[in-house]
Amino acid sequence: MLCYVGLTDSAALAWTGPREGSEVVSPDEEAGMKRTSYKQVLWAVCLLGVVCGMGCGAPSPQPSATMQSAGREEVDPATRYHALAQQYAKNGDYEQAEVQYRKGLAMDPVSISMMRGLADVYMKWASRTKETLKVQGASADTSQAVQAFYDKAVEVYDEAIALEPENTDIMEGRAYVLTAAGRHDDAIAVYEQVARLKPDDPSVYVNLGYTYQKKGDIDAAAGAYSRAIEISPDDRDTILRLARMLYDGEREPESRTWFDRAYRLDSSDAALGRFLGALYIRAKDYESAVPIYASLIAQEPEDWRLQLNYGVALAEMDANEEALEAYREVMRLNPEKIEVYWETVDLLNEMGSRTEALALAEKGLAQAPESAAGYAALGRVYEKLKRFDDAKATFERGLALNDPRFNDYFKRQIPRQEQLKQREEALRDQEQYGYD
């Protein structure tokens, strides 16, 4: 059914014939002329629910709160403005949302929910303004327009706190705005006040830690995050937040402890496992790295990168057989990863399997004849076989490649092979002729 707009002049809705002295207009024509203006009025009235019947859904405003009138339940204007404001905010029309909230608060000046809604509108408005400024290449953090929205949000929260001084939700909302506005000391003071009121609420310490972090006080932030974790030991998000902050702050040893704790809470997090494993290898903590890579490989056995890091860690622990198996897996999974050939050559050489090491080195150099690392590995095999002339020639070929990573190494090894050869000949003569 059509909404009745409450106009008392029935002529406004029905044609009663031509007016004296006017051009005759048919009912259809007159309806067409009036349709636009009446339609606008009709929709505006329906939206505000001035007087509605079935089909509009918005009850008419009355001075009192919800009441029954003529068989219909009616809603007070403040509630209606609140609902309109929420819808405008949801649609991103923050200007109209502000207008509706202000109208609602004019009718109900002690509505905490509307105050919080209005403050949230200002925050969203500030965020959108910042994004717009960034696109334009302007400095969003120092923009007066952005700061103005933050200031308005703080003012709204101040009004709410004046009504309910110990409402911690309002206090935390105000502190959040202060943090966003860069007023970190003010925000910290509020969060610390909230912490005194709610000492066992971990979220308060998380927010406090974040604000300290934004301020650049890493020690204080770590203390707040740690307190939150003490209260909620399995809060993995906060543990990771603390770990990342320490890592970004170049406090890697501390960060590893927290990353490890987060990983133990959820070992299915493969991305974290990879990162943590690499951290342990970089720290030369191979004993910690090995079980992580073993777990990851159980989940992804065909990932050659995991096998490679696993092999490196095992080799450093002198678990040579297991390392060799991992390296062979890498060569199977990724035959073009030529670097693993040289790792395997060195491992075989160390294990005394020099014939296999020699064959693998020659195979690798056939695929990558310009690899200085390959000539270095092959030269070491020749040295262990006491083929010093071959070792010297191999190092000379490597030096000819002029790889700055290996040039100094080759320059030391070439004369060294001569010395080793002379020493070996001297020992052989001593054994043969029996003199010192």
C-alpha positions in Angstrom: 0.0 0.0 0.0 1.1 3.6 -0.7 2.3 5.7 2.3 -0.2 8.4 3.3 1.8 11.6 3.5 -0.7 13.4 5.8 -1.5 16.3 3.5 -5.0 17.8 4.4 -5.6 19.4 1.0 -7.1 16.5 -1.0 -6.7 18.6 -4.2 -3.0 18.0 -3.8 -3.5 14.4 -4.7 -6.6 14.5 -7.0 -7.5 16.5 -10.1 -10.9 18.3 -9.6 -11.1 19.9 -13.1 -9.6 22.9 -14.8 -8.9 25.9 -12.7 -10.5 29.2 -13.7 -8.3 31.2 -16.1 -5.9 28.3 -16.5 -5.0 26.1 -19.4 -6.9 22.8 -19.1 -4.6 20.0 -18.1 -5.7 16.4 -18.1 -5.4 14.2 -15.0 -2.6 12.2 -16.6 -0.7 15.3 -17.6 -1.1 16.9 -14.2 0.0 13.7 -12.6 3.1 13.6 -14.7 3.9 17.2 -13.8 3.5 16.6 -10.1 5.1 13.2 -10.0 8.7 14.3 -9.4 8.0 16.8 -6.6 5.5 14.5 -4.9 7.7 11.5 -5.3 10.6 13.4 -3.5 8.3 14.4 -0.7 6.8 11.0 -0.4 10.2 9.2 -0.2 11.6 11.7 2.3 8.5 11.3 4.5 8.6 7.5 4.2 12.3 7.5 5.2 11.7 9.6 8.3 8.4 7.7 9.0 6.3 10.8 9.4 3.0 9.0 9.0 3.2 5.5 7.4 0.9 2.7 6.7 1.7 -0.7 5.4 4.5 -1.0 2.9 6.7 1.8 4.4 7.8 0.1 7.6 8.9 3.3 9.4 6.7 4.3 12.4 5.8 7.9 13.0 7.8 10.1 15.4 6.3 11.1 18.7 7.7 13.0 21.7 7.6 9.9 23.8 9.5 6.7 23.5 8.1 3.5 22.0 4.3 3.5 22.3 1.2 2.0 20.8 -0.9 4.3 18.6 -3.8 3.3 16.3 -2.6 -0.3 16.4 1.0 0.5 15.4 4.2 0.4 17.5 6.0 3.8 17.2 9.7 4.6 17.8 11.1 7.7 19.4 12.9 10.1 17.0 16.3 9.7 18.7 16.2 5.9 18.0 15.2 6.6 14.4 18.0 9.1 13.8 20.4 6.6 15.4 19.3 3.9 12.9 19.6 6.4 10.0 23.1 7.4 11.1 24.2 3.8 11.2 22.9 3.2 7.7 24.6 6.3 6.3 27.9 5.2 8.0 27.6 1.8 6.6 27.2 3.2 3.1 30.2 5.5 3.6 28.2 8.7 3.7 29.9 10.1 6.8 28.7 13.6 6.4 25.0 12.5 6.6 25.9 10.0 9.4 27.3 12.9 11.4 24.1 15.0 10.8 21.8 12.2 11.9 23.9 11.4 15.0 23.8 15.1 16.0 20.1 15.2 15.6 19.7 12.1 17.6 22.0 13.4 20.4 20.0 16.7 20.4 17.0 14.6 21.4 18.9 12.2 23.7 22.1 13.9 24.9 23.0 11.1 27.2 23.1 8.3 24.7 26.4 6.6 25.1 25.8 4.3 22.1 25.2 7.3 19.8 28.3 9.1 21.1 30.4 6.0 20.4 28.8 5.7 16.9 29.6 9.3 16.2 33.2 8.9 17.3 33.5 5.9 15.1 32.2 7.9 12.1 34.9 10.5 12.7 37.6 7.7 12.9 36.4 6.2 9.6 36.2 9.6 8.0 39.8 10.3 9.1 41.0 6.9 7.6 39.3 7.7 4.3 40.8 11.1 4.2 44.3 9.7 4.9 43.9 7.2 2.0 42.8 10.0 -0.3 45.8 12.1 0.7 48.2 9.2 0.2 46.8 8.7 -3.4 47.4 12.4 -4.0 50.9 12.1 -2.6 50.2 14.4 0.3 51.4 13.8 3.9 48.4 12.1 5.5 49.9 11.9 9.0 50.3 15.7 9.4 47.1 16.7 7.6 45.0 19.2 9.5 41.9 17.7 8.0 42.7 14.2 9.4 43.7 15.7 12.8 40.4 17.6 12.9 38.5 14.3 12.7 40.6 12.8 15.4 40.0 15.9 17.6 36.2 15.6 17.0 36.3 12.0 18.0 38.2 12.8 21.2 35.7 15.5 22.1 32.8 13.1 21.7 34.5 10.6 24.0 35.2 13.3 26.5 31.5 14.1 26.6 30.8 10.4 27.1 33.4 10.0 29.9 31.9 13.0 31.7 28.7 11.0 31.9 30.3 7.7 32.8 33.8 8.4 34.3 34.7 4.7 34.9 33.2 3.2 31.7 36.3 1.4 30.5 34.9 0.7 27.1 34.6 4.5 26.6 38.1 5.1 28.0 39.6 2.5 25.7 37.8 4.0 22.7 39.3 7.4 23.6 42.7 5.9 24.0 42.4 4.2 20.6 41.7 7.6 19.0 44.6 9.2 20.8 46.9 6.5 19.5 45.7 7.0 16.0 46.2 10.8 16.3 49.8 10.3 17.4 49.1 11.4 21.0 50.9 8.4 22.4 51.6 9.7 25.9 48.0 10.7 26.4 46.8 7.3 25.1 49.3 5.5 27.4 48.0 7.4 30.4 44.4 6.3 29.6 45.4 2.6 29.0 47.3 2.5 32.3 44.2 3.9 34.1 42.1 1.2 32.4 44.7 -1.5 33.4 44.2 -0.4 37.0 40.5 -0.9 36.7 40.8 -4.2 34.7 44.2 -5.7 35.8 43.3 -9.2 34.5 42.1 -8.2 31.0 44.9 -9.1 28.5 43.4 -6.9 25.7 44.2 -3.8 27.8 47.9 -4.7 27.8 47.9 -5.6 24.2 46.6 -2.1 23.4 49.0 -0.6 25.8 51.9 -2.5 24.2 50.8 -1.4 20.7 50.8 2.2 21.8 54.2 2.0 23.3 55.4 0.3 20.1 54.0 3.2 18.0 55.8 5.6 20.3 59.0 3.6 19.7 59.5 2.4 23.2 60.2 -1.2 22.5 61.2 -2.2 26.0 57.9 -0.9 27.5 55.9 -2.4 24.6 57.6 -5.8 25.3 56.7 -5.5 28.9 53.0 -4.8 28.2 52.8 -7.6 25.6 54.5 -10.0 28.1 52.0 -9.1 30.7 49.1 -9.9 28.3 50.7 -13.3 27.6 51.1 -14.0 31.3 47.4 -13.5 31.7 46.6 -15.5 28.5 49.5 -17.9 27.8 47.9 -19.3 24.6 47.2 -16.0 22.9 49.2 -16.8 19.8 48.4 -13.5 18.1 50.0 -11.5 20.9 53.0 -13.8 21.0 53.5 -13.3 17.3 53.0 -9.5 17.7 55.8 -9.4 20.3 58.1 -11.7 18.3 57.7 -9.6 15.1 58.3 -6.4 17.0 61.5 -7.7 18.5 62.6 -9.1 15.2 62.0 -5.7 13.4 63.8 -4.0 16.2 66.9 -6.1 15.4 66.6 -8.1 18.6 66.6 -11.5 16.8 67.7 -13.7 19.7 64.8 -12.6 21.8 62.4 -12.8 18.9 63.4 -16.5 18.2 62.1 -17.5 21.7 58.7 -16.0 21.0 58.5 -17.3 17.4 59.3 -20.7 18.7 56.6 -20.5 21.4 54.0 -19.5 18.7 55.1 -22.4 16.5 54.7 -24.9 19.3 51.2 -23.7 19.8 50.4 -24.4 16.1 53.0 -26.5 14.3 50.7 -26.6 11.3 51.8 -23.0 10.5 54.2 -23.9 7.7 55.1 -20.3 6.9 56.2 -19.7 10.5 58.1 -23.0 10.6 60.1 -22.1 7.5 60.9 -18.7 8.9 61.8 -20.0 12.3 64.0 -22.8 10.8 65.9 -20.3 8.8 66.4 -18.1 11.9 67.9 -21.1 13.7 70.2 -21.9 10.9 71.4 -18.3 10.7 72.0 -18.4 14.4 73.8 -21.8 14.0 71.4 -23.4 16.3 71.1 -26.5 14.2 69.7 -28.7 17.0 66.7 -26.4 17.1 66.4 -26.2 13.3 66.4 -30.0 12.6 63.1 -31.0 14.3 61.4 -28.0 12.7 62.5 -29.1 9.2 61.7 -32.7 9.9 58.1 -31.7 10.8 57.8 -29.5 7.7 59.1 -32.2 5.4 56.6 -34.6 6.9 53.9 -32.1 5.6 55.6 -31.3 2.3 58.1 -34.1 1.4 58.5 -32.8 -2.2 59.7 -29.4 -1.3 63.4 -29.3 -2.2 64.1 -26.1 -0.2 63.1 -27.8 3.0 65.2 -30.8 2.1 68.2 -28.5 1.4 68.0 -26.6 4.7 67.4 -29.9 6.6 70.5 -31.3 5.0 72.6 -28.3 5.9 71.5 -28.5 9.5 72.2 -32.2 9.7 75.6 -31.8 8.1 76.6 -29.2 10.6 75.6 -31.6 13.4 77.8 -34.3 11.7 74.7 -36.4 11.0 76.3 -37.1 7.7 74.2 -40.1 6.5 71.0 -38.3 7.1 72.4 -35.1 5.5 73.5 -37.1 2.5 70.0 -38.5 2.1 68.5 -35.0 2.3 70.9 -33.7 -0.4 70.1 -36.6 -2.7 66.4 -35.8 -2.3 67.2 -32.2 -3.4 69.0 -33.4 -6.5 66.1 -35.7 -7.3 63.5 -33.0 -6.8 65.5 -30.2 -8.5 68.3 -31.5 -10.7 69.0 -27.9 -11.8 69.9 -26.8 -8.3 73.6 -27.2 -9.0 74.8 -25.7 -5.7 73.6 -28.8 -3.9 76.0 -30.9 -6.0 79.0 -29.1 -4.3 77.5 -29.5 -0.8 77.1 -33.2 -1.5 80.6 -33.5 -3.0 82.1 -32.0 0.1 80.0 -34.2 2.3 81.0 -37.4 0.4 84.6 -36.2 0.5 84.4 -35.8 4.3 82.8 -39.2 4.7 85.7 -40.8 2.7 83.5 -41.7 -0.3 86.0 -39.9 -2.7 85.3 -41.9 -5.8 81.6 -41.0 -5.6 82.5 -37.5 -4.7 84.8 -37.2 -7.8 82.2 -38.6 -10.1 79.5 -36.2 -8.8 81.9 -33.2 -9.1 82.7 -34.0 -12.7 79.0 -34.5 -13.4 78.1 -31.2 -11.9 80.9 -29.3 -13.8 79.7 -30.8 -17.0 76.4 -29.1 -16.4 77.9 -25.9 -15.0 81.4 -25.4 -16.4 81.5 -21.8 -15.2 80.9 -22.6 -11.5 83.8 -21.5 -9.4 82.3 -23.3 -6.4 82.4 -26.5 -8.5 86.1 -26.2 -9.1 86.7 -25.5 -5.4 84.8 -28.7 -4.5 86.6 -30.8 -7.1 90.0 -29.4 -6.0 89.3 -30.4 -2.5 88.6 -34.0 -3.6 91.8 -34.2 -5.6 93.7 -32.9 -2.5 92.2 -35.7 -0.3 93.2 -38.2 -3.0 96.7 -36.7 -2.8 96.5 -35.8 -6.5 98.1 -32.4 -5.8 99.0 -31.6 -9.4 95.3 -32.2 -10.4 94.2 -30.1 -7.4 96.5 -27.3 -8.4 95.3 -27.3 -12.0 91.7 -27.4 -10.9 92.2 -24.4 -8.6 93.9 -22.5 -11.4 91.0 -23.2 -13.7 88.7 -21.8 -10.9 90.8 -18.7 -10.5 90.6 -18.1 -14.3 86.9 -17.6 -13.9 87.6 -14.5 -11.8 84.7 -15.0 -9.4 85.4 -12.5 -6.6 83.8 -14.8 -4.0 86.5 -17.4 -4.6 89.5 -15.6 -6.0 91.3 -15.3 -2.6 90.6 -18.9 -1.8 92.1 -20.1 -5.1 95.1 -17.9 -4.7 95.8 -19.5 -1.3 95.2 -23.1 -2.5 97.4 -23.0 -5.6 100.8 -22.6 -3.7 99.5 -24.8 -0.9 99.2 -27.7 -3.3 102.9 -27.3 -4.2 103.7 -27.4 -0.5 101.6 -30.4 0.1 103.2 -32.2 -2.8 106.7 -31.4 -1.5 105.8 -32.6 2.0 104.3 -35.8 0.6 107.5 -36.5 -1.5 109.6 -35.9 1.6 107.6 -38.4 3.6 107.9 -40.9 0.8 111.7 -40.4 0.5 112.0 -40.8 4.3 110.1 -44.1 4.2 112.0 -45.3 1.2 115.5 -44.3 2.3 115.1 -44.1 6.0 116.6 -40.6 6.8 115.2 -37.6 8.5 
